[in-house]
Amino acid sequence: MGMTNEYQVTGMSCGHCESAVRGEVGKLEGVEQIEVSAADGRLVIVSTGALDDAAVLAAVDEAGYEATRI
């Protein structure tokens, strides 16, 4: 079973936003599953091991949004 990390993401408003975040976070090593909700402003990542929070935040930033770990 993987590790779960949850983040609050600000600025998302639609499916395109969700896709952008999913695409960037999906490039990170060890990511198994990604759930993104623009309506809730949530990002949930299931990974094979511990993720570097800075890498996740940088990926979300690259997609054009801002995130904080919950």
C-alpha positions in Angstrom: 0.0 0.0 0.0 1.3 3.4 -1.0 1.8 6.6 1.1 -0.9 9.3 0.8 -0.1 13.0 0.8 -2.8 15.7 0.6 -2.4 19.3 -0.5 -4.7 22.4 -0.7 -4.3 24.0 -4.1 -5.4 27.6 -4.8 -6.4 29.1 -8.2 -8.0 26.0 -9.8 -11.4 26.5 -11.4 -12.0 23.9 -14.0 -11.1 20.5 -15.6 -8.3 22.1 -17.5 -6.8 23.3 -14.2 -7.1 19.8 -12.8 -5.4 18.3 -15.9 -2.5 20.8 -15.7 -1.8 19.9 -12.1 -2.2 16.1 -12.8 0.2 16.4 -15.7 3.0 18.1 -13.7 2.6 16.1 -10.5 2.5 12.9 -12.6 6.1 13.5 -13.7 7.4 13.0 -10.2 9.1 9.7 -9.4 7.1 7.3 -7.3 3.6 8.8 -8.0 1.1 6.0 -8.4 -2.2 7.8 -8.2 -3.4 11.4 -8.4 -6.8 12.8 -7.5 -7.4 16.5 -8.2 -10.5 18.5 -7.5 -10.9 22.1 -8.6 -14.2 22.4 -6.7 -12.5 21.4 -3.4 -9.1 22.8 -4.2 -7.6 19.4 -3.2 -4.8 17.3 -4.5 -4.3 13.8 -3.2 -1.2 11.8 -4.2 -0.6 8.2 -3.5 3.1 7.2 -4.0 5.3 4.2 -3.6 7.4 6.0 -1.0 7.9 9.4 0.7 7.6 12.3 -1.7 9.6 15.5 -1.4 7.1 18.2 -0.6 9.3 20.8 -2.3 9.1 18.8 -5.5 5.3 18.5 -5.3 5.0 22.2 -4.6 7.3 23.1 -7.5 5.3 20.8 -9.8 2.0 22.5 -8.8 3.7 25.9 -9.3 4.9 24.8 -12.7 1.2 24.1 -13.6 0.4 27.7 -12.6 -1.1 27.2 -9.1 -0.1 27.4 -5.5 -0.2 24.5 -3.0 0.3 23.9 0.7 0.5 20.5 2.5 -2.5 19.6 4.6 
